[in-house]
């Protein structure tokens, strides 16, 4: 299947929970090159919400219904539970569709490697929605490292901590590690991806995985220590039962440090009903600016504007320019998320 550049890229979103309704559908709708044609969900309330928000889209019951429409589509976006990612992505690629897979890419690294090889053989575009590469605070950290303002960085600390004492989603309550359940697969895939993006290849040298909430089957309190080939040591925390949150980022360098509290505002802004097209989208309150320097000599460093739509803008350029045959990059090379899965496998072997 080739994409006719004279018409929009025809998109289907599988799943209309948090992933489909907050991340994928609004971002796709904000990029003119795309046409959101089909949404699948079996939940009556979500069907009504999808129809109200995207009246031009056809609402179907399941991803299987989307695959039956493959000849009328160009791109499938998977916002379904992790255990479904491998079989659905494989079926979509074989049906002639380009594919976006939400994180975690797959449950096992070998499955991710197989999908990459299949996409290459079939000449399809395959990418993974590691949207937090476009968090404003992460973009600020990346710019700070590029400027050399911290000197030689020796330690990187990164956290996603939340107060969520109940396992809210039904599939998460029953999910095992083989289903992609637990906070390491959920928030950990973001933290690991960001660490690899900033400091390069790494090995897990220490891992603590705990299940503290009643009903949690896998892990909801995790600490990982990574040693990067570059020499940097990364400490990563992810916790769903954290009543007081530590800094989101802390970087220690030979010339100074950077400490940042708070969370990127893009997700809560969309949840509250905002649009990625709004002028204030992705703009953080200046009061949350991070601190740069040394104790007694600290300056506020404004946070860059976040930009999740950039993922889909880059993807649209790739598909419109010839898809897999184009020299343009995908927004996220799936080899990176496969490396994240290898680190998760290392962590589980150590814990």
C-alpha positions in Angstrom: 0.0 0.0 0.0 1.3 3.5 -0.9 0.1 6.7 0.4 -1.4 9.2 -2.1 0.3 12.5 -1.1 -2.7 14.4 -2.5 -5.0 13.2 0.3 -4.6 13.0 4.1 -3.0 10.0 5.8 -6.0 7.8 6.8 -5.6 6.8 10.5 -7.3 4.3 12.8 -6.8 4.4 16.6 -7.2 1.1 18.4 -8.4 1.7 22.0 -9.9 4.8 23.5 -8.8 4.7 27.1 -6.3 7.2 28.4 -3.8 6.4 25.6 -6.2 6.7 22.7 -8.4 9.6 24.1 -5.7 11.8 25.7 -2.5 11.1 23.7 -3.2 9.8 20.3 -6.5 11.1 19.0 -6.0 14.8 20.0 -2.5 14.8 18.6 -3.5 13.2 15.3 -6.4 15.6 15.0 -4.0 18.5 15.5 -1.8 17.5 12.5 -3.5 18.5 9.1 -1.7 15.7 7.2 -3.8 13.1 9.1 -7.4 12.1 8.9 -8.7 10.3 11.9 -11.1 7.8 10.2 -11.7 4.9 12.6 -11.6 4.4 16.4 -12.1 1.1 18.1 -13.5 0.6 21.6 -16.0 -1.9 23.0 -17.0 0.3 26.0 -20.3 2.1 25.5 -19.3 5.3 27.3 -16.0 5.5 25.4 -17.9 5.0 22.1 -20.1 8.0 23.0 -17.1 10.1 23.9 -15.2 9.2 20.7 -18.2 9.9 18.5 -18.8 13.3 20.3 -15.2 14.4 20.0 -14.5 13.0 16.5 -17.9 12.9 14.6 -16.3 12.2 11.3 -14.7 9.0 12.6 -16.2 5.5 12.2 -16.5 3.9 15.7 -16.0 0.1 15.7 -15.9 -2.5 18.4 -12.4 -4.0 18.2 -9.0 -3.9 16.5 -10.1 -6.9 14.5 -12.8 -4.6 12.9 -10.1 -2.1 12.0 -8.0 -4.8 10.3 -11.0 -5.7 8.2 -10.9 -2.1 6.9 -7.1 -2.1 6.2 -7.7 -1.4 2.5 -9.3 1.9 3.4 -6.5 3.0 5.8 -2.8 3.9 5.9 -1.8 3.9 9.6 -2.9 2.0 12.7 -2.1 3.4 16.1 -2.2 0.9 18.9 -3.3 2.3 22.3 -4.3 -1.2 23.6 -2.9 -3.2 26.6 0.8 -4.2 26.2 0.1 -8.0 25.6 -1.8 -7.1 22.5 0.9 -5.0 20.9 2.9 -7.8 19.3 0.0 -9.7 17.7 -1.9 -6.6 16.6 1.2 -4.9 15.2 2.2 -8.0 13.3 -1.3 -8.4 11.8 -1.4 -4.7 10.8 2.0 -4.8 9.1 1.0 -8.0 7.2 -2.2 -6.2 6.2 -0.2 -3.4 4.5 -0.5 -0.8 7.2 2.1 1.5 8.8 2.0 1.1 12.6 2.5 3.2 15.7 2.8 1.2 18.9 2.3 2.8 22.3 4.9 1.9 24.9 5.9 -0.6 26.0 6.7 -1.6 22.4 6.1 -5.3 23.2 6.3 -7.4 26.3 9.5 -9.3 25.3 12.5 -7.8 23.4 12.5 -10.7 21.0 9.0 -9.8 19.9 10.1 -6.2 19.2 13.1 -7.5 17.1 10.7 -9.7 15.1 8.4 -6.7 14.4 11.3 -4.6 13.2 12.5 -7.3 10.9 9.0 -7.8 9.5 8.4 -4.1 8.9 11.8 -3.9 7.0 10.9 -6.9 4.9 7.4 -5.6 4.1 8.6 -2.0 3.5 6.3 -0.6 6.2 6.8 2.3 8.7 7.0 1.1 12.3 7.6 3.4 15.3 6.9 3.5 19.0 5.1 6.3 20.9 7.8 7.4 23.4 6.1 10.7 23.8 8.1 11.8 26.8 11.0 12.6 24.6 9.0 15.7 24.0 8.3 16.6 27.6 9.3 20.2 28.3 11.5 19.3 31.2 13.3 16.6 29.2 13.9 19.0 26.4 15.3 21.4 28.9 17.7 18.8 30.3 18.8 17.8 26.7 19.5 21.5 25.9 21.4 21.9 29.1 23.6 18.9 28.3 24.1 20.1 24.7 25.3 23.5 26.1 27.8 21.9 28.4 26.5 24.1 31.2 27.0 21.3 33.8 30.5 20.3 32.8 31.0 16.5 32.9 27.9 14.8 34.2 28.5 11.9 36.6 25.0 11.2 38.0 21.5 11.4 36.5 18.5 11.0 38.7 15.0 10.6 37.3 11.6 9.9 38.8 8.0 9.3 38.1 6.3 9.1 41.4 2.5 9.2 42.0 0.0 8.8 44.8 -2.3 6.1 43.4 -3.1 3.7 46.2 -5.7 1.7 44.2 -5.1 -0.3 41.0 -7.8 1.6 38.9 -7.8 -0.2 35.5 -9.3 -3.6 35.3 -6.7 -5.0 32.9 -3.9 -3.6 35.2 -5.5 -5.3 38.2 -5.2 -8.7 36.5 -2.0 -8.2 34.4 1.1 -10.3 35.2 4.6 -9.5 34.0 4.0 -11.6 30.9 1.0 -9.4 30.2 3.1 -6.2 30.4 1.7 -5.3 33.9 3.4 -3.3 36.6 5.0 0.1 36.9 8.3 -0.9 35.3 6.5 -1.6 32.0 4.3 1.5 32.5 6.3 4.5 33.8 9.7 2.7 33.7 9.7 2.5 29.9 9.7 6.3 29.8 12.5 6.7 32.3 14.7 4.1 30.7 14.2 5.5 27.2 15.0 9.0 28.4 18.2 7.8 30.2 19.4 6.0 27.0 18.6 9.0 24.9 20.7 11.3 27.1 23.6 9.1 28.0 23.7 6.2 25.6 23.9 2.4 26.1 23.8 1.1 29.6 23.6 -2.0 31.8 21.4 -2.5 34.9 23.7 -2.9 37.9 21.1 -2.9 40.6 17.3 -3.5 40.7 14.6 -3.3 43.4 11.1 -4.4 42.4 8.3 -4.3 45.0 4.5 -4.8 45.0 3.1 -2.7 47.8 -0.5 -1.9 46.9 -3.3 -4.5 47.7 -4.1 -6.4 44.5 -0.8 -5.4 42.7 0.4 -8.6 40.9 3.7 -7.3 39.5 5.4 -4.2 40.8 4.4 -0.7 41.8 7.6 0.5 43.5 10.8 0.2 41.5 14.4 1.5 41.7 17.0 0.8 39.1 20.7 1.8 38.9 22.2 1.9 35.4 25.8 2.3 34.4 26.2 3.8 31.0 29.1 3.1 28.7 29.7 6.9 28.7 30.5 6.6 32.5 27.3 8.2 33.8 25.4 6.5 36.6 21.6 6.8 36.3 19.3 6.2 39.2 15.7 5.8 38.2 12.6 5.6 40.5 9.1 4.8 39.6 6.4 4.5 42.4 2.6 4.5 42.5 2.4 4.8 46.3 4.4 7.9 46.9 2.7 10.5 49.2 5.6 13.0 48.9 7.4 13.3 45.6 11.1 13.9 45.2 12.6 15.9 42.3 11.6 14.9 38.8 15.2 15.3 37.6 18.5 15.9 39.4 21.8 16.0 37.4 25.2 16.4 39.0 28.1 17.7 37.0 31.7 18.9 37.5 30.5 22.6 37.0 27.1 22.5 38.7 23.8 20.8 39.1 20.2 21.0 37.9 17.2 20.1 40.0 13.6 20.1 38.7 10.4 19.3 40.5 6.9 18.9 39.0 5.5 17.0 36.0 5.1 18.0 32.4 1.8 19.8 31.9 0.7 18.3 28.5 -1.2 15.3 29.8 -3.3 17.1 32.5 -3.9 20.0 30.0 -5.6 17.6 27.5 -7.4 15.7 30.3 -8.9 19.1 31.4 -10.3 19.6 27.9 -7.5 21.7 26.3 -6.3 21.2 22.7 -2.7 20.8 21.4 -3.5 23.7 19.2 -4.0 26.1 22.1 -1.4 28.8 22.6 -0.8 27.8 26.2 -0.5 24.0 25.5 2.8 22.6 26.8 3.8 25.8 28.6 4.8 25.2 32.2 4.0 27.6 35.0 7.2 29.6 35.7 7.0 28.8 39.4 8.0 25.2 38.4 11.3 26.3 36.8 14.3 24.2 37.7 17.3 25.3 39.7 20.7 25.5 38.0 24.1 26.1 39.7 25.5 25.4 43.2 24.0 25.9 46.6 24.2 29.6 47.3 24.5 30.4 43.6 21.3 29.1 42.1 19.4 30.5 39.1 16.0 29.6 37.8 16.1 27.9 34.4 12.8 28.3 32.5 11.4 25.1 31.2 11.1 24.7 27.4 7.6 24.3 25.9 6.6 20.6 25.6 5.7 19.3 22.2 4.0 15.9 21.9 2.5 16.8 18.5 6.1 16.8 17.1 5.9 13.0 17.2 3.1 13.0 14.7 4.4 15.9 12.6 7.6 13.9 12.0 5.7 10.7 11.3 3.5 12.5 8.8 6.5 13.8 6.9 8.0 10.3 6.8 4.8 8.7 5.5 4.0 11.5 3.0 7.5 11.4 1.6 7.4 7.8 0.6 7.1 5.9 3.8 9.7 3.3 4.6 11.6 4.1 1.4 12.1 7.7 2.5 15.4 8.8 3.9 13.5 10.8 6.5 13.7 9.4 10.1 10.8 8.0 12.0 10.0 10.0 15.2 11.3 7.0 17.3 13.5 4.3 15.9 12.0 1.1 17.4 15.5 -0.2 18.1 15.6 2.1 21.1 12.5 0.8 22.8 13.8 -2.8 22.2 16.9 -1.8 24.1 14.5 -0.5 26.9 12.9 -4.0 27.0 16.3 -5.6 27.3 17.1 -3.5 30.3 13.7 -4.4 31.8 14.6 -8.1 31.3 18.0 -7.5 33.0 16.2 -5.8 35.9 13.8 -8.7 36.4 16.7 -11.1 36.3 18.6 -9.2 39.0 15.6 -8.5 41.4 
